[in-house]
Amino acid sequence: MAYKLSAELEGHTSDVRGLASFGSDMLVSVSRDNTGRIWKRTGPHAFSEESVLVGHDKYVSSVVVIPDDAYPQGLIATGSMDTTVCVWDAANPGAPVQRLRGHSGNVCALAVSRDGRTLVSGSWDKTAKVWVNGECVHTLREHEHAVWGVLVLDDGSVVTGSADKLIRIWRDGQLVHTLTGHTDCVRALAATSGGFASASNDGSVREWTVDGLVRELHGHTSLVYAVAAANGVLVSGGEDRSMRVWRDGTLQNTVLVPSMSVWAVAVLSNGDIACGTNDGRIRVFTQDDARVADASTQKQFEEKNAVFALSAKAMGDVSLGNLPGPERLKQRGDGDQVVMIKDGSQVTAHQWNVERNEWIQVGHVVDAAAQTQKQVFDGREYDYVFDVDIQEGAPALKLPYNATENPYSAAQRFLERNELSLEYLDTVADFITKNSDGVQLGAQQPHIDPFTGGSRYVPSQSQAGGSVAADPFTGNRYVPAQTTAAYSPPSEYIINRQGNSSAIVKKLAEFNTELAQSDPHLAVSAEDMQRVSELDNAVSEDACSVLLRLVQAWPVDRRFPALDLLRLAVAASPLPLTCHTSDGKSLVALVIEASNLDTVFATDSALSKTDEINAMMGVRVLANMFAHPQGTDIAWAARSRILSALDGSWSRATNKNLVTSLSNLYFNLAIAAAQKSDDDEGLNILSASSRFLEHTDNADAQLRLVNVFGVLASKFQLCKDSARVLGDETIVILGIMGKSEAVKAAAKSVGAFLS
């Protein structure tokens, strides 16, 4: 029996990345919009948004409902790009009741034991963690890449699936078995009555016991992102815009949706199934006529499906030149069979509806023409020539595009030729990407999943067109023509040695004189001032001790000259690096506290001039610590505190010099990560830098941050994969619209390397 639309839930403003059910009447979704949402059933075919979960400050990637006798509606756990797991009371979700910390990367997978006592999380940091009563009791470390799927079996064993293509089984924190078989990264796991199932980028779903493979399920024509099981059925979803329903190893139903990426699936206890997609919607489907949506809603859904711009690659191994004509639709179909029909220059997809005994159009194949013939515009051949309606009643404008060029370049060319504002650059580029589906033509080329770096599933290597790499976080993404790009990342730290030390000492002496009148106990002696004035010639331990005392004790609006002298001293000599204050504070701790870096970026109020100056001076001291190997080691050992202090600075700092100083510090941290060969910390630095890059229009900062991407991506494959997700589009834009020619050149170079 076919599944029909029951309800369509709208509320999220970006991709729905995770979905969980609780009974038949509650769904919980999480999204790239940084929120989770609780949906309650209000009728046979209606759900309403009951609550919005606001607690993460980055993308929310995973969700699970935890049964708990003390909470009748259960607890909800959500995992996020902010590296934490939040636990919520489903009945009172105003704020998390608990926040679990320990991961150093995106928490992309969550699972709970049947009794609710054990929670397992999987992360980009290549580990899974086992939590009991809010405490991490085991960290599972054997995987070589991101842990995308986790599961708790009834006997207490933990199963993990990873981008390293392996499935591992653990008992009491110890690895006991490794299962092989998938040829690309394992994306999801789900418990079944006889064991468990896995979904993979290799396009397959597989069923397992702890002893090995039971069977392979083939039906998807692209990456499979999600799998769920209950009530004797297995449901999977993937990049081919479908949910597939399996029973006893046999494909029973195919449900197509008007959205390319089915990121998440769930099975409700009443047998209904649900999916979350890249258009921000959750859709519920049912086989029970009592819960089927009204005729108007079903009609709207079918109409959206019928006009959905579908890539031929999503249809699998099909030769577009040998497609049947409309006469094929006069023949009956088999089950949920999907066929492509060629009628003149148009290619459409149709699915057989058993109950209605007819074919239903479920998509328009937009790249069919591109794979069979070129189109001519202004005497040149293009893969696509789109008609763009700018104004009602006016002729459509022609937008030519070749599949091997950057959509932003084509968009810019179109806007400039038609004298339209570059404010529309993103809109036009997005239009190109969606309607061309990022198809690459020409020679066979590698296809990279930007999350994992692994070769993605390509339905048919015999087709004239290749397949676009699918971004597992944002949906289809543009992949520039594959060329071997030579990129030589910078390797020298940025050290700020410029400064008029005599002017700084003069200001210091002026403040000291004022304090001698107002707060005599804070003023220093003439001898100490003399020692400080001699820093220009030689850095002494006595002078450093005086400086540290001034930085720590002087009023906040009088500290900046001392911080500035400390910056110069740190650049000139490693001696200040080992100095401590009288109460034992290290240099890093002192500088962060004295310049208020721990708090200045954490408030919503505007930064005062004193805040900006002190923060800038403190950041410059930290950046100059990398002038010496000893300082690099000290700063690197304190990297977690430094990154924590800087968190959010990109959205709070407006002073040009402060913004530049912050970008220099991130750059130096990236160089250190590369030298220390620490890819996990490299990923943390990359993540912060990507958000900084999105917020700044400062040319110097843009240049530094683009090179952060280059430095880390050229050193670590994990960072290269993640860079494609976190900043690929931003870097492409900067290659066109960067604030300086140097920024444009660097962005083009790094962008070519990432592609």
C-alpha positions in Angstrom: 0.0 0.0 0.0 1.4 3.4 -1.0 2.3 6.1 1.5 0.4 9.4 1.1 1.2 12.8 2.5 -0.3 13.3 5.9 1.2 16.6 7.1 3.8 19.2 6.1 5.5 21.0 9.0 7.0 24.5 8.3 9.0 26.6 10.8 12.7 26.1 10.3 14.5 28.6 8.1 17.3 26.2 7.0 18.0 22.5 6.4 16.4 20.1 8.8 19.4 17.9 9.8 17.9 15.6 12.4 14.5 14.2 13.3 13.2 12.0 16.1 9.8 10.7 17.1 8.1 10.1 20.4 5.1 7.8 20.1 2.7 8.7 17.4 2.0 12.3 18.3 5.3 14.1 18.8 8.3 14.9 16.5 11.4 16.8 17.3 13.5 18.4 14.6 16.9 20.2 14.5 18.2 22.4 11.9 21.0 24.5 10.5 19.1 27.5 11.7 20.6 26.8 15.2 17.3 25.6 16.7 15.4 22.5 17.6 11.6 22.4 17.4 9.0 20.2 19.1 5.9 19.4 17.0 2.7 18.0 18.6 -0.2 16.3 16.7 -3.3 18.5 16.8 -5.5 16.3 14.5 -5.4 13.2 12.3 -3.3 15.0 9.7 -2.0 18.1 11.5 0.9 19.0 13.7 1.7 22.3 15.3 4.9 23.8 16.5 4.8 23.6 20.3 8.2 24.8 21.3 11.5 26.1 19.9 14.7 24.9 21.5 17.1 27.8 21.7 20.4 27.0 23.4 23.0 26.2 20.8 24.9 29.0 19.0 25.8 27.0 15.9 24.1 24.5 13.6 22.2 21.8 15.4 23.0 18.5 13.8 21.5 15.6 15.7 18.6 14.8 18.0 17.3 11.9 20.1 14.3 11.5 22.5 15.3 9.9 25.8 12.7 8.0 27.8 12.7 8.9 31.4 10.2 7.9 34.2 10.7 11.3 35.8 9.7 13.1 32.6 6.4 11.8 31.2 7.0 13.5 27.8 10.7 12.4 27.8 13.9 14.3 27.6 15.4 15.5 24.4 19.1 15.6 23.6 20.5 17.7 20.8 24.0 17.8 19.4 25.5 20.8 17.7 28.4 22.3 15.7 29.2 24.2 18.9 30.6 20.8 20.2 28.0 20.4 23.0 25.0 18.2 23.7 22.0 20.0 25.3 19.5 18.0 27.2 15.9 19.4 27.5 12.7 18.6 29.3 10.2 18.1 26.5 7.4 19.4 28.7 9.3 22.5 29.8 11.9 23.3 27.1 12.6 26.9 28.0 16.3 26.2 28.6 18.5 23.1 28.7 18.4 21.1 31.9 21.9 19.9 31.2 24.8 20.6 28.8 27.3 17.9 28.1 30.8 19.0 27.1 33.8 17.0 26.0 33.8 16.8 22.2 36.0 19.1 20.2 34.0 19.0 16.9 30.5 19.0 15.6 28.3 16.5 17.5 26.7 14.9 14.4 25.1 11.7 15.9 23.2 10.8 19.0 21.6 7.5 20.3 20.1 6.3 23.5 19.6 2.9 25.1 16.1 1.5 25.3 15.9 2.2 29.0 17.1 5.8 28.6 20.1 5.4 30.9 22.9 5.5 28.4 23.4 8.2 25.8 26.0 8.0 23.1 27.3 10.9 20.9 29.4 10.8 17.8 31.5 13.7 16.5 33.7 15.1 13.8 36.5 14.8 16.3 36.7 11.1 15.4 35.4 9.9 18.7 32.2 8.7 20.3 31.4 9.3 23.9 29.3 7.2 26.2 27.4 9.3 28.9 25.6 8.0 32.0 23.8 10.4 34.3 25.5 13.3 32.5 29.0 12.0 33.0 31.2 10.7 30.2 32.2 7.2 31.2 33.9 6.1 28.0 35.5 7.8 25.0 35.8 5.6 21.9 38.8 6.5 19.9 39.7 4.0 17.2 38.1 5.6 14.1 40.3 7.6 11.7 37.6 10.0 10.6 34.3 11.6 11.8 31.9 9.3 13.6 28.6 9.8 11.7 26.5 7.1 13.3 26.1 5.7 16.8 23.8 3.1 18.3 23.2 1.3 21.6 22.2 -2.3 21.4 19.9 -4.1 23.9 22.9 -5.9 25.5 24.6 -2.6 26.2 27.0 -2.8 23.3 27.7 0.4 21.4 28.0 0.5 17.6 29.7 3.3 15.7 29.9 4.1 12.0 32.4 6.4 10.5 33.7 8.3 7.5 36.5 5.7 7.5 34.0 3.3 6.1 34.1 1.0 9.1 31.5 -0.1 11.7 32.9 -0.8 15.1 31.3 -2.6 18.1 32.3 -1.8 21.6 31.6 -3.2 25.1 32.5 -1.4 28.3 34.5 1.1 26.3 36.6 -1.6 24.6 36.7 -2.3 20.9 35.5 -5.9 20.3 34.7 -6.2 16.6 35.1 -4.3 13.4 32.8 -4.8 10.4 33.8 -3.9 6.9 31.8 -3.8 3.6 30.8 -0.3 2.9 32.9 1.3 0.2 32.3 4.9 1.3 31.6 6.6 4.6 29.0 5.3 6.9 26.4 8.0 7.5 23.8 6.5 9.9 22.9 3.5 12.0 19.5 2.2 13.3 18.5 -0.8 15.5 16.5 -3.5 13.9 14.7 -6.5 15.4 17.6 -8.8 14.5 20.6 -6.4 14.7 21.1 -3.1 13.1 21.2 -1.3 9.7 23.6 1.2 8.2 23.3 3.9 5.5 26.3 5.0 3.4 27.6 7.4 0.8 28.1 4.3 -1.4 24.4 4.4 -2.1 23.5 1.3 -0.1 21.7 0.3 3.0 23.0 -2.8 4.8 21.6 -5.0 7.5 24.0 -6.6 10.1 24.3 -8.6 13.2 27.2 -8.2 15.5 28.8 -11.1 13.7 28.6 -9.6 10.2 26.6 -8.7 7.1 23.1 -10.1 6.6 22.2 -8.4 3.3 22.6 -5.4 1.1 19.7 -3.2 0.1 20.0 -1.4 -3.2 17.5 1.1 -4.5 18.8 4.6 -3.8 20.6 6.3 -6.7 22.8 8.6 -4.7 24.2 9.1 -1.2 22.1 7.7 1.6 22.2 10.0 4.6 19.7 8.5 7.1 18.1 5.3 8.3 15.4 4.5 10.9 13.6 1.3 11.9 10.5 0.4 13.8 7.3 -1.7 13.4 9.1 -4.2 11.2 10.1 -1.7 8.5 13.3 0.1 7.6 13.2 3.6 6.2 16.1 5.3 4.5 16.6 8.8 2.9 19.2 10.3 0.8 20.4 12.7 -1.9 18.0 11.3 -4.5 15.1 13.2 -3.0 13.5 10.0 -1.8 12.6 7.9 1.3 12.7 4.2 0.6 10.7 1.8 2.8 12.1 -1.7 3.1 10.6 -4.8 4.7 12.4 -8.2 5.0 15.1 -7.0 2.6 12.6 -6.0 -0.1 11.9 -2.4 -1.3 8.2 -1.9 -0.6 7.7 1.8 -1.3 9.5 4.8 -2.7 8.3 8.3 -1.5 9.6 11.2 -3.5 9.6 14.8 -2.1 10.1 18.2 -3.8 13.5 18.7 -2.2 16.8 17.3 -3.3 18.3 16.2 0.1 16.5 14.0 2.6 18.8 14.5 5.5 16.8 12.8 8.3 14.0 10.1 8.6 11.9 8.8 11.5 9.2 6.2 12.0 6.3 7.0 14.3 4.8 4.3 16.5 1.5 4.3 14.4 3.5 3.3 11.3 3.7 6.7 9.7 7.0 7.9 8.4 8.6 11.4 8.4 11.5 13.1 6.8 13.5 16.3 7.2 14.9 18.0 4.1 17.1 20.7 2.8 14.2 23.1 2.2 13.6 23.4 6.0 10.4 21.3 6.0 9.3 18.1 7.8 6.8 15.9 5.9 4.8 13.1 7.4 3.4 10.2 5.3 0.9 7.6 6.1 -0.8 4.4 4.8 -3.9 5.0 6.9 -6.6 6.8 5.0 -7.8 8.4 8.3 -4.6 10.4 8.5 -4.2 11.3 4.8 -4.0 15.1 4.2 -7.0 16.8 2.6 -7.3 16.7 -1.2 -6.1 20.3 -1.6 -2.9 19.7 0.4 -2.2 16.5 -1.5 -2.8 18.4 -4.8 -0.4 21.1 -3.8 2.2 18.5 -2.9 1.8 16.7 -6.2 2.1 20.0 -8.1 5.4 20.8 -6.3 6.7 17.4 -7.1 5.7 17.7 -10.7 7.6 20.9 -11.4 10.6 20.0 -9.1 13.9 20.7 -10.9 15.4 17.2 -11.0 18.9 16.3 -12.1 19.3 13.3 -14.3 22.0 12.1 -12.0 19.4 11.6 -9.3 17.6 9.1 -11.5 20.6 6.7 -11.6 22.1 4.9 -14.5 20.0 6.2 -17.4 21.0 7.0 -20.9 19.2 10.2 -21.8 19.6 9.6 -25.5 17.6 6.3 -25.3 14.6 7.4 -23.2 11.1 6.3 -24.2 8.6 8.8 -25.5 5.1 9.6 -24.0 3.8 6.3 -25.3 5.5 4.6 -22.4 3.0 6.2 -20.1 0.2 4.2 -21.7 1.7 1.1 -20.1 1.2 0.1 -16.5 3.9 0.5 -14.0 5.2 -1.8 -11.3 4.8 -0.7 -7.6 6.4 2.7 -7.1 8.3 2.5 -10.3 9.8 5.8 -11.6 10.5 6.4 -15.3 11.9 9.2 -17.3 10.1 10.3 -20.5 11.5 12.3 -23.4 9.0 14.5 -25.3 10.9 16.6 -27.8 13.5 18.6 -25.8 11.7 18.1 -22.5 12.5 15.2 -20.1 10.1 14.5 -17.2 10.0 11.9 -14.4 6.9 10.0 -13.6 6.0 7.6 -10.7 3.4 4.9 -10.9 0.5 5.3 -8.5 -1.0 1.9 -7.8 -4.2 3.0 -6.1 -5.0 5.5 -8.8 -3.7 3.2 -11.6 -1.9 6.1 -13.3 1.4 7.8 -13.8 2.0 10.9 -11.7 4.6 13.4 -12.8 7.2 13.9 -10.1 9.9 16.1 -11.6 11.3 18.0 -14.6 14.8 16.9 -15.6 16.6 20.2 -15.9 20.0 19.0 -17.0 18.8 16.7 -19.8 19.5 19.3 -22.5 22.9 20.0 -21.0 23.9 16.4 -21.3 22.8 16.0 -24.9 23.3 19.3 -26.6 24.8 22.7 -26.3 22.9 26.0 -26.5 24.1 29.0 -28.4 24.0 32.6 -27.1 25.8 35.5 -28.7 27.6 33.2 -31.0 29.0 31.0 -28.2 28.0 27.5 -27.0 26.8 27.0 -23.4 25.5 24.1 -21.4 22.6 26.2 -20.2 20.9 29.4 -21.3 18.3 30.3 -18.7 15.5 32.8 -19.2 15.3 35.2 -16.2 12.2 37.4 -15.7 13.3 40.6 -14.1 10.1 42.6 -14.6 6.6 41.7 -15.4 5.8 42.4 -19.1 9.4 42.9 -20.0 11.3 40.4 -22.2 13.2 37.7 -20.3 17.0 38.2 -20.0 19.3 35.4 -21.1 21.6 33.9 -18.5 24.3 31.7 -20.2 26.2 29.3 -18.0 28.7 26.5 -18.6 28.7 23.7 -16.0 32.5 23.9 -15.6 32.5 27.5 -14.6 32.0 29.2 -11.2 28.3 30.1 -10.8 29.4 33.4 -9.1 31.4 34.3 -12.2 28.5 33.6 -14.5 26.2 35.6 -12.1 28.5 38.6 -12.0 28.9 38.6 -15.8 25.1 38.5 -16.2 24.5 41.3 -13.7 27.2 43.5 -15.2 26.0 42.9 -18.8 22.5 43.9 -17.9 23.5 46.7 -15.6 21.9 45.1 -12.5 23.1 45.6 -8.9 25.7 43.2 -7.6 23.4 42.9 -4.5 21.7 40.2 -6.5 24.9 38.2 -6.9 24.0 35.5 -4.3 20.4 35.2 -5.6 21.5 34.7 -9.2 24.3 32.3 -8.3 21.9 30.3 -6.1 19.5 30.2 -9.1 22.2 28.8 -11.3 23.3 26.2 -8.8 19.8 25.0 -8.1 18.7 24.8 -11.8 21.9 23.3 -13.1 22.3 21.1 -10.1 26.1 21.7 -10.3 26.5 19.2 -13.1 30.0 18.8 -14.5 30.5 17.9 -18.1 33.5 16.5 -19.9 36.2 14.2 -18.6 35.7 11.9 -15.7 36.7 13.6 -12.5 37.0 12.7 -8.8 33.9 13.4 -6.7 34.6 14.6 -3.2 32.2 14.6 -0.3 33.3 17.8 1.5 32.6 16.4 4.9 34.7 13.3 4.6 37.0 13.7 1.6 35.9 10.3 0.4 34.9 9.6 -3.2 31.1 9.9 -3.3 28.7 7.5 -5.0 28.4 8.3 -8.7 25.3 6.5 -10.2 26.7 6.1 -13.7 30.2 6.7 -15.0 29.1 6.0 -18.5 26.9 9.1 -18.8 28.3 12.1 -20.6 27.9 14.2 -17.5 29.6 13.6 -14.1 28.0 14.2 -10.8 28.2 17.1 -8.4 29.7 16.5 -5.0 26.9 16.8 -2.5 27.6 18.9 0.5 26.2 16.9 3.4 25.5 20.0 5.4 23.9 22.4 2.9 22.7 20.2 0.1 23.9 20.5 -3.5 26.9 22.7 -3.8 28.9 24.0 -6.8 32.0 22.1 -7.6 34.4 24.1 -9.9 36.1 22.3 -12.7 38.6 19.9 -11.3 42.1 21.0 -12.0 45.3 20.4 -10.2 45.8 23.6 -8.3 49.2 24.4 -6.9 48.9 26.3 -3.6 51.8 27.2 -1.4 50.5 28.2 2.0 52.2 30.8 4.1 54.4 29.5 7.0 55.7 32.5 8.8 54.0 33.9 11.9 52.8 37.5 11.8 54.6 39.5 14.5 53.9 43.2 15.2 57.2 44.8 16.2 56.3 48.3 15.1 55.9 50.9 17.8 57.4 54.2 19.2 58.7 52.9 22.6 59.7 56.4 23.8 56.2 57.7 23.2 54.7 54.7 25.0 57.0 55.2 28.0 56.1 58.9 28.0 52.4 58.0 28.2 53.2 55.5 30.9 55.1 58.1 32.9 52.1 60.5 32.5 49.7 58.0 33.9 52.1 57.1 36.8 52.3 60.8 37.8 48.5 61.0 37.8 48.2 57.9 39.9 50.8 59.2 42.4 48.3 61.9 43.2 45.0 59.8 43.1 46.1 56.3 44.1 49.7 56.4 45.4 49.8 52.7 46.2 49.5 52.0 42.5 52.3 54.3 41.3 55.8 52.9 40.7 59.1 54.4 41.8 61.4 56.4 39.6 63.8 53.5 39.6 61.1 51.2 38.2 60.1 53.7 35.6 63.8 53.9 34.6 63.9 50.1 34.2 60.8 50.1 32.0 62.3 52.9 29.8 65.3 50.8 29.1 63.3 48.1 27.5 64.0 49.7 24.2 67.6 48.6 24.6 67.4 45.4 26.5 64.7 43.3 28.1 65.4 42.6 31.7 63.7 40.5 34.3 63.2 43.4 36.6 61.6 45.5 33.8 59.3 42.6 33.0 58.2 42.3 36.6 57.3 46.0 36.7 55.4 45.7 33.4 53.4 42.7 34.7 52.5 44.6 37.9 51.3 47.6 35.9 49.2 45.4 33.5 47.6 43.6 36.4 47.1 46.4 39.0 46.5 49.7 37.1 42.9 50.9 36.4 41.5 49.5 33.1 41.6 52.8 31.4 45.3 53.2 32.2 46.6 49.8 31.3 47.1 50.1 27.5 50.6 51.6 27.5 51.9 48.8 29.7 50.2 46.2 27.5 51.7 47.9 24.4 55.2 47.8 26.0 54.7 44.2 26.9 53.8 43.5 23.2 57.2 44.9 22.2 59.1 43.1 24.9 57.5 39.7 24.0 58.4 40.2 20.4 62.0 41.2 21.3 62.8 38.5 23.8 61.5 35.2 25.2 62.3 36.4 28.8 58.8 37.8 29.5 57.3 34.5 28.5 58.4 32.8 31.7 57.6 35.6 34.1 54.7 35.2 36.5 52.8 37.7 38.6 53.1 37.8 42.4 50.0 35.6 42.7 51.4 33.1 40.2 49.4 34.0 37.0 51.1 33.0 33.8 51.6 35.5 31.0 48.6 34.2 29.0 46.2 34.3 31.9 47.4 37.7 32.9 46.9 39.2 29.5 43.5 37.7 28.9 42.3 39.0 32.3 43.9 42.4 32.1 42.5 43.1 28.7 39.1 41.7 29.6 39.2 39.2 26.7 37.3 36.7 28.9 34.3 39.0 29.1 34.4 41.8 26.5 33.1 39.7 23.6 30.5 37.9 25.7 28.1 40.8 26.3 25.5 42.4 24.1 26.5 46.0 24.9 28.6 48.0 22.6 32.4 48.0 23.3 33.7 51.2 24.8 36.8 52.8 23.5 38.7 51.5 26.5 37.4 48.0 25.8 38.5 48.2 22.2 42.0 49.5 23.0 42.7 47.0 25.8 41.4 44.1 23.8 43.5 45.1 20.8 46.6 45.4 23.0 46.0 42.1 24.7 45.4 40.3 21.4 48.6 41.7 20.0 50.6 40.5 23.0 49.2 36.9 22.5 50.0 37.1 18.8 53.6 38.2 19.4 54.2 35.2 21.7 54.7 33.2 18.5 57.9 35.2 17.8 59.9 32.6 19.7 59.6 28.7 19.8 59.2 28.9 23.5 56.4 31.4 23.2 54.7 29.3 20.5 54.7 26.3 22.9 53.3 28.4 25.7 50.6 29.9 23.6 49.7 26.6 22.0 49.4 24.9 25.4 46.9 27.7 26.3 45.0 27.5 22.9 41.7 26.4 24.5 41.6 29.3 26.8 42.6 31.7 24.0 40.0 30.4 21.6 37.4 30.5 24.3 38.2 34.1 25.0 38.0 35.0 21.4 34.7 33.2 20.8 32.1 35.7 19.3 34.7 38.4 18.8 34.0 38.5 15.0 30.5 39.8 15.6 31.4 42.2 18.4 34.6 43.9 17.2 34.1 46.9 14.9 37.3 48.8 15.4 39.5 48.2 12.3 42.8 47.8 14.2 41.1 45.3 16.7 39.7 43.3 13.8 43.0 43.1 12.1 44.8 42.1 15.4 42.2 39.3 15.9 42.7 37.9 12.4 46.5 37.9 13.0 46.1 35.9 16.1 43.9 33.3 14.3 46.4 33.2 11.6 49.2 32.5 14.0 47.2 29.8 15.7 46.6 28.1 12.3 50.3 28.1 11.6 51.0 26.6 15.0 48.3 23.9 14.4 50.0 23.0 11.1 53.4 22.8 12.8 52.1 20.8 15.7 50.2 18.5 13.3 47.0 18.8 15.4 44.1 18.4 13.0 41.4 18.5 15.7 42.5 21.9 17.0 43.0 22.9 13.4 39.3 22.2 12.8 38.3 24.3 15.8 40.4 27.2 14.5 39.0 26.8 11.0 35.4 26.8 12.4 36.0 30.1 14.2 37.8 31.6 11.3 34.9 30.8 8.9 32.5 32.7 11.1 34.9 35.6 11.4 35.3 35.6 7.6 31.6 35.8 7.1 31.3 38.9 9.4 34.2 41.1 8.3 34.7 43.4 5.4 38.2 44.4 6.7 40.6 43.8 3.8 43.6 42.8 6.1 41.4 40.5 8.1 39.9 38.9 5.0 43.4 38.2 3.7 44.6 36.6 7.0 41.5 34.5 7.3 41.5 33.2 3.7 45.0 32.1 4.4 43.9 30.3 7.6 41.8 28.2 5.3 44.7 27.6 3.0 47.2 26.8 5.8 44.9 24.3 7.5 43.4 22.7 4.4 46.9 22.1 2.9 48.1 20.4 6.1 45.1 18.3 7.1 42.6 16.4 5.0 40.0 16.7 7.7 40.3 20.5 7.5 40.3 20.5 3.7 37.0 18.6 3.7 35.5 20.8 6.3 36.7 24.0 4.6 34.6 23.1 1.6 31.6 23.1 3.9 32.4 26.0 6.2 33.7 28.6 3.8 33.8 27.5 0.2 31.1 29.8 -1.0 32.5 32.8 1.0 35.9 32.3 -0.5 34.5 32.1 -4.0 32.7 35.4 -3.4 35.9 37.0 -2.0 37.7 35.9 -5.2 35.3 38.2 -7.0 34.4 40.9 -4.5 37.2 40.9 -1.9 38.1 44.2 -0.4 41.5 44.3 -2.0 43.3 42.7 -5.0 45.4 40.7 -2.5 42.3 39.3 -1.0 40.9 38.4 -4.4 44.1 36.7 -5.5 44.4 34.7 -2.2 40.8 33.7 -2.4 41.1 32.5 -5.9 44.2 30.5 -5.1 42.7 28.9 -2.0 39.4 28.3 -3.7 41.1 26.5 -6.6 43.0 24.4 -4.1 39.9 23.4 -2.1 38.1 22.4 -5.3 
